[in-house]
Amino acid sequence: MEILKGTIIMNFESFFKKAMIYLLIIIIVIFAFKLFLNMRRVNKMEERLSSLNKKLETELEKNKQLEHEIKEVKDLEYIEKIAREELGLVKPGEILFIPVEEEEKK
């Protein structure tokens, strides 16, 4: 009976050690898989961040250009230039001369 008890206990200890090793391997595999998924997710987020930073730089440059145009539009000399060139307006007392091109003789 004692020998049978000892054998059962040894078999149980051996089984317990093997089960613990298998359980440890399964846990390591799960953690490795989770780590892999998280690394992929971080890479995607870094790519998105890089893309958004480029877009931000582009928008900031457009913003600078628009601010420059706003300053230009508020300038009286610019307004006068546009009024003369694009609208054909003149100051009071000025005479507008429009050059006439001669038609080509056939």
Secondary structure, DSSP 8 states (H G I E B T S, - for coil): -HHHHHHHHHHHHHHHHHHHHHHHHHHHHHHHHHHHHHHHHHHHHHHHHHHHHHHHHHHHHHHHHHHHHHHHHH-HHHHHHHHHHTT----TT-------------
